[in-house]
Every structure is written in structure tokens, then in C-alpha cells.
Amino acid sequence: RLIETFDSELEILLNVPVGDITGALPENGQRVAEGVSKVRAGDIYFEPGFDGQFGKVQVWSDE
């Protein structure tokens, strides 16, 4: 639904105001908007991949 409203994932991650994300998703918009805010702020854990293994991204520390 977000891509239909805002064009692309990159546009959402970089430019769409957090309030617009929250408003576009009535059921879980707050959680998605919080995740986008954390990614923008660099407040995520990233474990790079190696030797053909995928890396891991963790947005919330309780995951």
C-alpha cells in the first residue's frame, strides 16, 4: 500500500514524512514509521554477510 501511495521503497526510506507513513497505514503505520525513522537515524544493527551468506539487519533490539 505504501508503494502505491508514495511510488518507491527508496522514496519512502529517504523522503516521505514519518507522519504520512503513519497515516497511510491505519493498522500498523506507527510501527512502520518508527522503523523508517530508525533506519534514517542509523539506529539499527547490521551484521554483514560473507562467503555467500546473507547479512542480517535488526531494527529493534528485542528481535
Beta strands, then each sheet from edge to edge (+ up, - down):
strand 1: 45-47
strand 2: 56-58
sheet 1: 1+ 2-
end
